[in-house]
Amino acid sequence: MSESNSATIRKAYSDFAQGNIPSVFAVFDAGITWHVPGHGPLSGEYTGHDQIGAFFQHTMELSAGAFSIDVHNVLADNDLVVALVTVHAQRNGLSASFPEIHVWRMKNGKAIDFREYQGDEQREDLFWS
């Protein structure tokens, strides 16, 4: 199951990079919870496809579409998947890259929970504000 969950999350990142958001949402359980730390405009807890879709849209609006994620490694153990990533974005003429850890909980092949851990939460808050 770990290998399957790892492949599912890798594919979701790939689909996101290609702009195939319907395929990304096909991996998400209808009641998925999405946690973003900090105190910036993207921080908060989102539940379900509609709220997460609005979060994705807000991210793209703030970055004028200049947002991407490099996936360095995906580790899985049963229903827990951890992705080591670097987020790249542009905002107000500035470019930034942020190391992050993404932790996914899976159930029956679907993502039911996402938690983002930022390398420098204050720097990310400042960038997005």
N, C-alpha and C positions, 0 to 999 in steps of 0.2 A: 504493500500500500504506500510506503514512503516514496518509492521511486515514481509511482503513478502521481502522487500529490506534487512531487517536485516537478514533474513534466507539465502538469496542469498549470502550476504557477509560472513556470518559465514561458509557457505558451501565452498566458495572460499578459505578461510583460511584453512579449513580442507583438501580440495583437494591439496593445496600447501604443507601442512605438509606430505601428503602421496605421494608426487611427481607426482600427476596427473595434470600436467601442461595444457594439452588440456582442461580439465574441468575448470581450472582457466580461461583460455582465452575465454571459452564459455560465461563467465559472462561479459567480457570486450567488449564494443562497439569497432568497427574497428578503430575509430578515437580517442580512449581514450587518455587523456593526463595524464602524471605521473610526479609528481614534488618531487624532493628530495633536501632538503636544504643543504647548506654548501659549502665547497671548496675542498672536498675529491674526490677520484677517482670515487665514485658512485654518486656524486652530479650532478644535472642537470635536464633538462626537456626532457622527452621522449614522443614520440607520436606514437600511433599505436602498433599493436602486434609485429612487427619485432623489433622495438627499445626497447620495454619493454622486449621482449624475450632476447635480447642481454644484457640488464641490469640484468635480472635474472641470465643469464649465467656468467656475469662478477662477480656478487655477489658470486656465488658458486665457481668460480675460486679463488677469493681472500680469501675465507674462506676454501678452499679445501673441500667444501661440508658440513662443520660443521656450518650450519646456520639453525636457527629455530625461530618460532614466537609463543609465548604464548598469547592467546587471553583471556583477563580478562573480558571484557564487550563489548557489541555492543549495541549502542543506535541509534534509528532511529526516524526521524520526516519527514514524506513525502519522498522526494527524497534525503534527506541528511542522511548519515549513518556515525557514529563516532565509531571507535574501539579503545579501550584502550588496549595496548599490551606491551609486553616486548620482545625485539629482543635479541637473544643469538647467538653469533658467536665465532669462533676461527680464529686466524690469527697469523702466525709466532710464534706458540707455546703459544700464550696468549689467554685466554678466557675472554669474556666480555659480559655484559648484559646491555641493554639500554631501559629505558622506553620511549615509543613513543605514540603519538596520530595519528591515521590514519583517514583522512576525505575523504569520498567517496561521489561523486554526482552521482545520478542514473537518468536514463531516460528510461522509458518503460522497466523496469526490467534489464537494462544493466548499468554497470559502465561506466560513461563518463569522470570522472575526479578523480584522486587520489592525495592527498597531505599528505606528511609526516611531522609531527612536532616532533622534537627530544627534549628530556629532557636536553641534554647537547651536543649541536651541535659541539663545539670544540673538545670534547672528542671523539665523533664519527668520526670526520674528522681525528683526529690523529690516531685512531685505524685502519681505513681503508687505510691510506696513507703509 
